[in-house]
Amino acid sequence: MAKMRVYELAKELGLESKQLIAFLSRLGIQVKNHMSALEDEEVAKVRAAAAGKKEKNEQTDTAAEAPKKVDAAAIKDRENQGNQRPQPVGQKPAGQGPRPAGQRPPGQAARPAGQRPAGQRPAGQRPAGQGPRSAGQRPAGQRPAGQRPAGQRPAGQRPAGQRPPGQAARPAGQGPRPAGQRLPGPGPQATQPVAAAPEQTVRGEQRKDRQKNWERPHRVKEKEKLEQKVMASKQKKDKAEVQKPAGSQPPKQVKPIEIHGDTISVKDLAMKMNKSAGELIKKLMGLGVMATINQEVDVETAEILANEFGFEVDIKVDESTYDFIEEIEDDPADLVPRPCVVTVMGHVDHGKTSLLDAIRESNVTASEAGGITQHIGAYQVVHDGKKITFLDTPGHEAFTAMRARGAQVTDIAILVVAADDGVMPQTVEAINHSKAAEVPIIVAINKIDKPDARPERVMQELTEHGLVPEEWGGDTICVPVSAKTREGLENLLEMILLVAEVQELKANPKRLAKGTVIEAELDKGRGPVATVLVQTGTLKIGDSIVAGTAYGKVRAMIDDKGRRVKKAGPSTPVEVLGLSDVPQAGDIFHAVKDDKTAKTISEKRLAKKREEELKATTKVSLDDLFKQIQEGNVKELNIIIKADVQGSIEALKQSLMKLSTDEVRVNAIHGGVGAITETDIMLASASNAIVIGFNVRPDANARKAAETEKVDIRLYRVIYNAIEDVKAAMQGLLDPEFKEVIIGRLEVRAIFKVSKVGTIAGCYVAEGKITRNAQVRVIRDNIVIHEGNLGSLKRFKDDVKEVSEGYECGIMIENYNDIQEGDVIEAFVMEEVTREL
Ligand SMILES: Nc1nc2c(ncn2[C@@H]2O[C@H](COP(=O)(O)OP(=O)(O)OP(=O)(O)O)[C@@H](O)[C@H]2O)c(=O)[nH]1
């Protein structure tokens, strides 16, 4: 029988497809879109759940009609109905009567009296008689809404949408497991190899299981703890309700509250429920969750919280998932193995770039400004005849956002830890990102060539963060390496292939391409250039594509080795030329059937974006005003970010927003690539924002507008400085002793190369003046390419102290000869500023 599609089931249940998708997701069934096929068991599960929900609603309605009849029996009833909500093991209070058949996992009833009071089982410990439960497995009926049942998608094993058929439909505990399928988790059955599998596969299988298990217990434990608390508080509440005099009715719920996306702030949730944020915070504290008013809580916590206040929650599927594109459902027969995509993560200077260099035998460290990787690059290498795609994510905390995104497109995370430095804050962050993205980690203990290298100490420290090395009986593969001497690199690549092998990574190369924009910038000669990772399908020259709000026809593709290619299959990184605009790093790109479709989608997205931006701007200013008046000292710091590349905007935005405190909330209201323009200043003026320029300058009109509108523009070349400044300003500590004053602007009209002397730039002073002691900044296409001291200033052959507007002069810049005709020179001096007391 043909499998039922989501839209068919939705029709049957009288729902919209979107509503059903959200409902499915709450049941832990992940589907791509309304065309996705559902397994029979899944359909049955949905039907049963829908019937249960309907019944529940009916009963709730009846209860609402006769609220005064709240008695112990009704509560018992409600408790029984409420079993769709999380019900942790051991939570059933004594005297509540039997649980309906099928809702207690076998073995649970057997807890001898007096062994432990209800709800006090330490999280993660399993009551006797239940048998070993693998990480992430929760007995049926205990899974909180929205959590995926164990076995549906084992941790780190497969990115969304690439589930092999058959596995998806088996929620834990439903029917016999087909032969050859393994249970997630340790135990003999977990390591059963496929018949006649080579030894390597067996080892891989073991690893796969271990990888699956490393992260679940923590999350499950947390969840169980929370659920236990919820149940305890619910019981307390029910008890209180029984004692309440007739007439004190529970609040009648009008309609379910809608939550869009994965998280919601406490403030927004409070508003939706018409409650004060304080009430929610108090309740959260009662549940052991410390949160501030602006803090985001995940939908599951929000649902538990809302239920606590008597509200049902309707989780809306993020509209942007669709974004006017119909997802294509792959025929399993078309799926073929694809190379794995690896992200290298780790603390700053632990050797990520060096390691990648060593692997692909090239050297990019030398070309990186200041030796710090600032943008994501992607490369492919071949080992043992198999391809591996590496994403080179930057290491500094400022790039947390990029790193997080990197992990989302990756199959394996390589955690680089320097053997002489050990686990550092960003190492821990990287571990958390990988765990959150359910990506398996391979640890590369780098710099083992160094005399002070202590790999054992690194392993010890990793253990403290839940990564127990295989050598010590754990699941984490640790490979000692040296990017310098190349020792251990072969082994590392082998381990990557091993982990990749067990992941059974597949994609359909025959379909229209889809992937992620890794980085994008505006190139003067080539126009918008996007580095994309093709994740499924094959991207070809001439394909019409849409990436975020940008669209176009693929004019040329360049691979990681700089070669022009005609097509790029799954897991291939390529630079794409031909887009109308610079897409955002992290945007999903799709190849579509023709130009017209691409253009239409782009236009629709643009209109939506504009609408959202407009909404956000109006909201921010009005909201701020009201809140500031109401709460007195609550301030909002609005920021507009302009930078040379999209990746920096994202990095800055994330870092700045993270500086938000209870007193000051940082809002990045706008971000864009390119020079600071008059429009940016007008927006800043209207929304009382400051403008941060990273590697870009304001154009002449913008500077004038900023002066008139009194808008503060701050320009930086290093992300850390921008963050530090904002942080200091928020703490009231920013008292600059020196202030930069721009004294003139020069146009480079001719270049003279003099041997043994260097490059002399023949300039015209277009604005202000230039003095011999001034510092200069070389700007090309609105991007700062050099900053330094003036080497010499001449008029004709004479050294002069100053040249004024309207005159020509010859200048040399200290230690810099790469000046070109058409460049703009900005002359500035640093003026001392008296501190205000
Ligand atoms: N002795 C030794 N030095 C290494 C090794 N790997 C990297 N280094 C040095 O460590 C420093 C940092 O290396 P990078 O590769 O730039 O580190 P990174 O983690 O990419 O740094 P960011 O891009 O700044 O995050 C450089 O001076 C490298 O030469 C190694 O295996 N042995």
The ligand as an ORCA input file, in Angstrom:
! r2SCAN-3c Opt
* xyz 0 1
  N      55.133     23.395     17.582
  C      53.941     23.425     16.987
  N      53.354     24.605     16.713
  C      52.146     24.587     16.117
  C      51.509     23.385     15.743
  N      50.319     23.703     15.192
  C      50.219     25.038     15.174
  N      51.307     25.594     15.746
  C      51.577     27.018     15.933
  O      50.558     27.561     16.756
  C      50.216     28.877     16.339
  C      48.739     28.970     16.074
  O      48.381     28.176     14.962
  P      47.131     28.478     14.041
  O      47.039     27.370     13.078
  O      47.158     29.861     13.518
  O      46.003     28.365     15.133
  P      44.467     28.578     14.949
  O      43.844     27.717     15.965
  O      44.069     28.394     13.531
  O      44.325     30.079     15.368
  P      43.170     31.130     15.006
  O      42.958     31.084     13.544
  O      43.765     32.386     15.483
  O      41.999     30.721     15.799
  C      51.072     29.157     15.108
  O      52.194     29.893     15.507
  C      51.488     27.784     14.629
  O      52.725     27.800     13.988
  C      52.183     22.148     16.044
  O      51.718     21.039     15.776
  N      53.396     22.231     16.648
*
